[in-house]
Amino acid sequence: MRRRAARLAAALCLLGAAACTGGAGSEKPGTLERMRAQGEARVGFANEAPFAYVDPETGRLTGEAPEIARAVLKDLGVERVEGVLTEFGALIPGLKAGRFDLIAAGMYITPARCREIAFSNPTYRIGEAFLVAKGNPLNLHGYADVAAHPEARLAVVAGAVERGYARATGVPDDRIRVLPDPPSAVAAVRAGRADAYAGTVLTIQTLLAKTGTAEVERAARFTDPVIDGQAVAGYGAFGFRKGDRKLKAAVDAALKGYIGSPAHLERVRPFGFSEATLPRGATAEALCAG
């Protein structure tokens, strides 16, 4: 009987009458449908304000990515968003392992990441900044300054694009301090274990607003890194397993009418985003192609 049932299931699969899983990159069945049935999406985040973090006063998951996710997923019939806290460098492995349904952490789209997962079209565009000790003792105003100074040490977060920026602009690995999260990077600068911490401009602004310390500051007159002759800007988006094509397509369709709308801008303005950080028509396809 079991053999007959197995043969029948295989036949239905071949005829397209049943959902079947294939090899790498095949459609993962039912992710969007399951989310709709449960009324809940589980999103991976790395506790990095203002992109995705837990408000310490309310305990609520908030930030640019979770708030957009709530609005977009509600339109898709998913009422609740549950956060799964993960170190930034473990977000992609966690997604691929099925720990959560999508990444909502403001993750940049890069060709290397596109080889691992799929991305929605971007929700924002942003530049870089440095957090340095008060007075900026080594006069660091960009990655090129770190590369040129033989003793300058740069802190970056594990898995973030800033390590790649540092390498591409000539900063040697032995002067790059890789740390698990932004608070650890700030602590490294305050303790003198690093001379600058590289992050997005909104990450640096938010950290300074939250720490309120007089020991560190944002480096003035910052110059974004120039790689292959072009100034670099980051484009953040939601991440999906490659097999979840229906979920990605549904989210992209919802984002198309939402990003740049008055409702969107009102929702993200408290986190420092504005018309100036809109993605300006960039697409995941183009960004994945480099």
HELIX and SHEET records of a PDB file:
HELIX    1   1 ARG A    2  LEU A   15  1                                  14    
HELIX    2   2 THR A   31  GLN A   38  1                                   8    
HELIX    3   3 GLU A   64  ASP A   75  1                                  12    
HELIX    4   4 PHE A   88  ALA A   90  5                                   3    
HELIX    5   5 LEU A   91  LYS A   96  1                                   6    
HELIX    6   6 PRO A  111  CYS A  114  1                                   4    
HELIX    7   7 TYR A  143  ALA A  148  1                                   6    
HELIX    8   8 GLU A  162  ALA A  168  1                                   7    
HELIX    9   9 ASP A  173  ARG A  175  5                                   3    
HELIX   10  10 PRO A  182  ARG A  190  1                                   9    
HELIX   11  11 VAL A  201  THR A  211  1                                  11    
HELIX   12  12 ARG A  245  LYS A  256  1                                  12    
HELIX   13  13 PRO A  262  VAL A  268  1                                   7    
HELIX   14  14 ARG A  269  PHE A  271  5                                   3    
HELIX   15  15 GLU A  275  THR A  277  5                                   3    
HELIX   16  16 ALA A  284  CYS A  288  1                                   5    
SHEET    1   A 5 ARG A  80  LEU A  85  0                                        
SHEET    2   A 5 GLU A  40  PHE A  45  1                                        
SHEET    3   A 5 LEU A 102  TYR A 108  1                                        
SHEET    4   A 5 GLY A 234  PHE A 240 -1                                        
SHEET    5   A 5 ALA A 118  PHE A 119 -1                                        
SHEET    1   B 5 ARG A  80  LEU A  85  0                                        
SHEET    2   B 5 GLU A  40  PHE A  45  1                                        
SHEET    3   B 5 LEU A 102  TYR A 108  1                                        
SHEET    4   B 5 GLY A 234  PHE A 240 -1                                        
SHEET    5   B 5 TYR A 124  ILE A 126 -1                                        
SHEET    1   C 2 TYR A  53  VAL A  54  0                                        
SHEET    2   C 2 LEU A  61  THR A  62 -1                                        
SHEET    1   D 5 ILE A 176  LEU A 179  0                                        
SHEET    2   D 5 LEU A 154  VAL A 157  1                                        
SHEET    3   D 5 ALA A 196  THR A 200  1                                        
SHEET    4   D 5 GLU A 128  ALA A 133 -1                                        
SHEET    5   D 5 VAL A 216  ARG A 218 -1                                        
SHEET    1   E 2 VAL A 226  ILE A 227  0                                        
SHEET    2   E 2 GLN A 230  ALA A 231 -1                                        
END                                                                             
